């Protein structure tokens, strides 16, 4: 696949999974041996199932969620994106009851693509800022 096709694949993943909450796409776009290098929440399964676990919580916690891809760079089989995640905390998320607070946090993802599938991921979601905006951690 070309770098443009790889970027389009990841854009489709973000749109369908992060924004629309279509978790079936995870199993369509990630093989069973998908490698997740990002630290997942405590108790979350590893690999593709861990990705599904996180996005299930994201979808339940932020019903008006929206992730925008602010920057995309691709080289070879890697796609890197800088994103802004937004939403209103209307449901439980990571065992935190709904606060009604609106959040806006940044994330960076790197995915490796092979044979038209997302096969490996490295990422950073600014959980400190997210927890501060939810009022779980003091801002100072």
LOZARO-447986 format. One record per residue: residue number from 1; x, y, z of N, C-alpha, C in turn. Coordinates in Angstrom, 2 decimals. Layout:
<recs>
 pos   neast  nnorth     nup  caeast canorth    caup   ceast  cnorth     cup
 NUM       X       Y       Z       X       Y       Z       X       Y       Z
...
</recs>
This chain:
<recs>
 pos   neast  nnorth     nup  caeast canorth    caup   ceast  cnorth     cup
   1    0.84   -1.19    0.00    0.00    0.00    0.00    0.89    1.24    0.00
   2    0.38    2.31   -0.60    1.10    3.57   -0.62    0.95    4.29    0.72
   3    1.78    5.29    0.95    1.66    6.06    2.19    0.30    6.76    2.26
   4   -0.23    7.20    1.13   -1.55    7.84    1.13   -2.64    6.84    1.50
   5   -2.53    5.61    1.02   -3.50    4.57    1.39   -3.38    4.23    2.87
   6   -2.16    4.21    3.39   -1.96    3.95    4.82   -2.60    5.04    5.67
   7   -2.42    6.30    5.27   -3.04    7.41    6.01   -4.56    7.31    5.95
   8   -5.09    6.98    4.79   -6.54    6.85    4.64   -7.08    5.73    5.53
   9   -6.33    4.63    5.64   -6.74    3.52    6.50   -6.85    3.98    7.95
  10   -5.85    4.72    8.44   -5.90    5.18    9.83   -7.00    6.22   10.03
  11   -7.19    7.10    9.04   -8.28    8.08    9.14   -9.63    7.36    9.26
  12   -9.81    6.31    8.48  -11.04    5.53    8.53  -11.21    4.90    9.91
  13  -10.12    4.39   10.49  -10.17    3.82   11.83  -10.64    4.85   12.85
  14  -10.02    6.02   12.83  -10.39    7.08   13.79  -11.85    7.48   13.61
  15  -12.27    7.68   12.38  -13.65    8.10   12.13  -14.65    7.06   12.63
  16  -14.44    5.82   12.25  -15.40    4.77   12.58  -15.34    4.36   14.05
  17  -14.15    4.20   14.60  -14.02    3.68   15.97  -14.10    4.81   17.00
  18  -13.22    5.79   16.90  -13.16    6.84   17.93  -14.37    7.77   17.87
  19  -14.79    8.14   16.66  -15.87    9.12   16.54  -17.26    8.49   16.50
  20  -17.41    7.37   15.79  -18.73    6.76   15.64  -18.98    5.62   16.62
  21  -17.92    5.13   17.28  -18.09    4.06   18.26  -18.35    2.69   17.65
  22  -17.99    2.50   16.38  -18.19    1.22   15.70  -17.03    0.28   16.04
  23  -17.15   -0.45   17.13  -16.07   -1.30   17.62  -15.83   -2.52   16.75
  24  -16.77   -2.89   15.89  -16.56   -4.03   14.99  -15.41   -3.77   14.03
  25  -15.14   -2.51   13.75  -14.07   -2.14   12.84  -12.71   -2.57   13.39
  26  -12.56   -2.61   14.70  -11.30   -3.02   15.31  -10.90   -4.41   14.83
  27  -11.85   -5.33   14.82  -11.55   -6.70   14.40  -11.40   -6.82   12.89
  28  -11.94   -5.86   12.14  -11.79   -5.85   10.70  -10.45   -5.25   10.26
  29   -9.94   -4.30   11.06   -8.74   -3.56   10.64   -7.48   -3.95   11.39
  30   -7.62   -4.79   12.43   -6.47   -5.22   13.23   -6.45   -6.74   13.30
  31   -5.31   -7.37   13.03   -5.25   -8.84   13.10   -5.24   -9.30   14.56
  32   -5.52  -10.59   14.80   -5.51  -11.12   16.17   -4.18  -10.91   16.89
  33   -3.08  -10.87   16.14   -1.76  -10.70   16.77   -1.31   -9.23   16.78
  34   -2.26   -8.31   16.69   -1.97   -6.88   16.76   -1.12   -6.58   17.99
  35   -0.13   -5.72   17.83    0.78   -5.37   18.93    0.46   -3.95   19.41
  36    0.08   -3.83   20.67   -0.19   -2.54   21.31    0.97   -2.20   22.22
  37    1.69   -1.13   21.89    2.84   -0.71   22.69    2.50    0.39   23.69
  38    1.32    0.99   23.57    0.90    2.03   24.51    0.44    1.38   25.80
  39    0.75    2.02   26.90    0.28    1.54   28.21   -1.24    1.66   28.26
  40   -1.89    0.56   28.56   -3.35    0.55   28.64   -3.78    0.69   30.10
  41   -5.04    1.09   30.33   -5.51    1.23   31.71   -5.37   -0.09   32.48
  42   -5.21    0.02   33.78   -5.08   -1.16   34.65   -6.25   -2.11   34.42
  43   -5.94   -3.37   34.31   -6.96   -4.38   34.13   -7.41   -4.59   32.70
  44   -6.93   -3.76   31.79   -7.33   -3.90   30.38   -6.58   -5.07   29.76
  45   -7.24   -5.81   28.86   -6.53   -6.87   28.16   -5.47   -6.29   27.23
  46   -4.59   -7.11   26.74   -3.52   -6.65   25.85   -3.96   -6.77   24.39
  47   -3.16   -6.17   23.53   -3.37   -6.30   22.09   -4.66   -5.69   21.61
  48   -5.22   -6.32   20.57   -6.43   -5.82   19.92   -7.59   -5.72   20.92
  49   -7.69   -6.68   21.84   -8.78   -6.64   22.82   -8.63   -5.45   23.76
  50   -7.40   -5.04   24.05   -7.18   -3.86   24.87   -7.61   -2.59   24.16
  51   -7.38   -2.53   22.86   -7.83   -1.38   22.06   -9.36   -1.31   22.11
  52  -10.00   -2.44   21.94  -11.47   -2.47   21.99  -11.97   -2.04   23.37
  53  -11.32   -2.53   24.42  -11.69   -2.17   25.80  -11.62   -0.66   26.00
  54  -10.51   -0.04   25.55  -10.36    1.41   25.72  -11.45    2.16   24.95
  55  -11.65    1.81   23.69  -12.62    2.56   22.88  -14.06    2.31   23.33
  56  -14.34    1.16   23.93  -15.66    0.93   24.50  -15.88    1.94   25.65
  57  -14.87    2.10   26.49  -14.99    3.05   27.60  -15.08    4.49   27.08
  58  -14.28    4.80   26.07  -14.30    6.15   25.48  -15.71    6.45   24.94
  59  -16.29    5.49   24.21  -17.62    5.69   23.62  -18.70    5.82   24.68
  60  -18.60    5.06   25.76  -19.59    5.14   26.83  -19.44    6.40   27.67
  61  -18.22    6.86   27.84  -17.96    8.02   28.69  -18.19    9.36   28.02
  62  -18.01    9.39   26.70  -18.10   10.65   25.96  -19.01   10.45   24.75
  63  -20.31   10.60   24.96  -21.26   10.29   23.88  -21.20   11.29   22.73
  64  -20.69   12.50   22.97  -20.54   13.49   21.89  -19.09   13.61   21.44
  65  -18.34   12.54   21.60  -16.90   12.52   21.33  -16.58   12.92   19.89
  66  -15.40   13.49   19.75  -14.89   13.82   18.42  -13.38   13.86   18.48
  67  -12.75   13.12   17.59  -11.30   13.15   17.45  -11.00   13.74   16.08
  68  -10.17   14.78   16.06   -9.74   15.36   14.78   -8.25   15.07   14.59
  69   -7.90   14.76   13.36   -6.50   14.55   13.01   -5.95   15.89   12.55
  70   -5.10   16.48   13.37   -4.56   17.80   13.08   -3.35   17.75   12.18
  71   -2.64   16.63   12.21   -1.42   16.48   11.41   -1.22   15.01   11.11
  72   -0.87   14.69    9.87   -0.59   13.31    9.46    0.72   13.29    8.68
  73    1.57   12.34    9.03    2.84   12.14    8.32    3.00   10.64    8.12
  74    3.36   10.24    6.91    3.56    8.82    6.65    4.88    8.62    5.92
  75    5.54    7.54    6.30    6.78    7.15    5.63    6.85    5.63    5.67
  76    7.03    5.03    4.52    7.08    3.57    4.46    5.79    2.99    4.99
  77    5.89    2.09    5.96    4.70    1.44    6.51    4.19    2.10    7.80
  78    4.72    3.28    8.13    4.33    3.97    9.37    3.49    5.21    9.08
  79    2.48    5.42    9.91    1.66    6.63    9.86    1.70    7.26   11.25
  80    2.02    8.54   11.30    2.05    9.28   12.56    1.01   10.40   12.49
  81    0.23   10.54   13.56   -0.77   11.60   13.60   -0.70   12.35   14.93
  82   -1.03   13.63   14.86   -1.22   14.47   16.04   -2.71   14.78   16.05
  83   -3.38   14.53   17.18   -4.83   14.62   17.23   -5.31   15.49   18.39
  84   -6.54   15.95   18.26   -7.24   16.60   19.36   -8.50   15.79   19.65
  85   -8.62   15.37   20.91   -9.78   14.59   21.38  -10.67   15.54   22.17
  86  -11.97   15.55   21.86  -12.93   16.41   22.55  -14.16   15.60   22.93
  87  -14.81   16.02   23.99  -16.07   15.40   24.35  -16.58   15.91   25.68
  88  -17.82   15.59   25.97  -18.44   15.91   27.25  -18.59   14.61   28.02
  89  -18.13   14.61   29.26  -18.10   13.40   30.08  -19.51   13.12   30.61
  90  -20.28   12.36   29.82  -21.69   12.09   30.13  -21.94   10.69   30.68
  91  -20.91    9.85   30.69  -21.05    8.49   31.20  -19.78    8.07   31.91
  92  -19.81    6.90   32.53  -18.63    6.42   33.25  -17.47    6.18   32.28
  93  -16.28    6.63   32.69  -15.07    6.45   31.89  -13.93    6.10   32.85
  94  -13.31    4.95   32.66  -12.22    4.49   33.53  -12.63    4.55   35.01
  95  -13.82    4.08   35.28  -14.39    4.04   36.63  -14.67    5.41   37.23
  96  -14.66    6.44   36.42  -14.98    7.80   36.88  -16.42    8.10   36.47
  97  -17.32    8.33   37.45  -18.70    8.66   37.11  -18.77    9.94   36.28
  98  -19.81   10.06   35.49  -20.01   11.24   34.64  -19.90   12.53   35.45
  99  -19.15   13.48   34.90  -18.99   14.78   35.55  -19.72   15.89   34.81
 100  -20.08   15.65   33.55  -20.70   16.68   32.73  -19.69   17.69   32.19
 101  -18.41   17.48   32.49  -17.37   18.42   32.05  -16.94   18.14   30.61
 102  -16.61   19.22   29.93  -16.10   19.13   28.56  -14.59   19.05   28.61
 103  -14.03   18.15   27.78  -12.58   17.97   27.75  -12.04   18.21   26.34
 104  -10.77   18.57   26.32  -10.03   18.74   25.07   -8.58   18.36   25.38
 105   -8.12   17.26   24.77   -6.77   16.78   25.03   -6.09   16.39   23.72
 106   -4.77   16.38   23.74   -4.00   16.02   22.57   -3.48   14.59   22.67
 107   -3.23   14.02   21.51   -2.68   12.66   21.43   -1.76   12.57   20.22
 108   -0.82   11.65   20.30    0.05   11.32   19.18   -0.03    9.81   19.00
 109   -0.24    9.38   17.77   -0.28    7.95   17.46    0.67    7.65   16.32
 110    1.31    6.51   16.41    2.10    5.95   15.31    1.57    4.55   15.10
 111    1.19    4.25   13.87    0.72    2.91   13.54    1.56    2.34   12.41
 112    1.76    1.04   12.47    2.43    0.33   11.37    1.36   -0.43   10.62
 113    1.42   -0.32    9.29    0.44   -0.94    8.42    1.12   -2.07    7.63
 114    0.45   -3.21    7.53    0.92   -4.31    6.70   -0.30   -5.01    6.09
 115   -0.23   -5.27    4.82   -1.30   -6.00    4.13   -2.68   -5.39    4.36
 116   -2.74   -4.06    4.38   -4.01   -3.37    4.52   -4.61   -3.40    5.91
 117   -3.79   -3.74    6.91   -4.28   -3.79    8.30   -3.35   -2.99    9.21
 118   -3.92   -2.49   10.30   -3.13   -1.85   11.34   -2.55   -2.97   12.20
 119   -1.23   -3.12   12.23   -0.64   -4.28   12.90    0.13   -3.94   14.18
 120    0.45   -2.65   14.36    1.19   -2.25   15.57    0.91   -0.79   15.86
 121    0.93   -0.44   17.14    0.61    0.93   17.57    1.49    1.38   18.73
 122    1.93    2.63   18.62    2.58    3.33   19.73    1.77    4.61   19.90
 123    1.53    5.04   21.12    0.74    6.25   21.28    0.87    6.88   22.64
 124    0.49    8.16   22.64    0.45    8.93   23.88   -0.82    9.77   23.86
 125   -1.68    9.54   24.84   -2.87   10.36   25.06   -2.60   11.11   26.35
 126   -2.78   12.41   26.36   -2.45   13.23   27.52   -3.45   12.99   28.65
 127   -3.25   11.86   29.34   -4.17   11.47   30.42   -4.10   12.43   31.61
 128   -2.95   13.04   31.87   -2.86   14.00   32.98   -3.82   15.17   32.74
 129   -3.77   15.75   31.55   -4.66   16.86   31.24   -6.11   16.40   31.26
 130   -6.38   15.21   30.75   -7.74   14.69   30.76   -8.26   14.56   32.20
 131   -7.45   13.98   33.09   -7.87   13.81   34.48   -8.02   15.16   35.18
 132   -7.18   16.13   34.84   -7.32   17.47   35.41   -8.63   18.11   34.94
 133   -8.95   17.96   33.67  -10.18   18.56   33.14  -11.43   17.88   33.72
 134  -11.31   16.61   34.07  -12.44   15.92   34.70  -12.54   16.24   36.18
 135  -11.51   16.89   36.75  -11.52   17.25   38.15  -11.05   16.13   39.07
 136  -10.45   15.09   38.50   -9.98   13.95   39.29   -8.62   14.26   39.90
 137   -7.81   15.07   39.19   -6.47   15.48   39.65   -6.43   17.00   39.66
 138   -5.85   17.57   40.69   -5.75   19.03   40.77   -4.90   19.56   39.61
 139   -5.25   20.75   39.15   -4.55   21.38   38.02   -3.25   22.04   38.40
 140   -2.99   22.18   39.66   -1.79   22.91   40.06   -0.74   22.03   40.61
</recs>
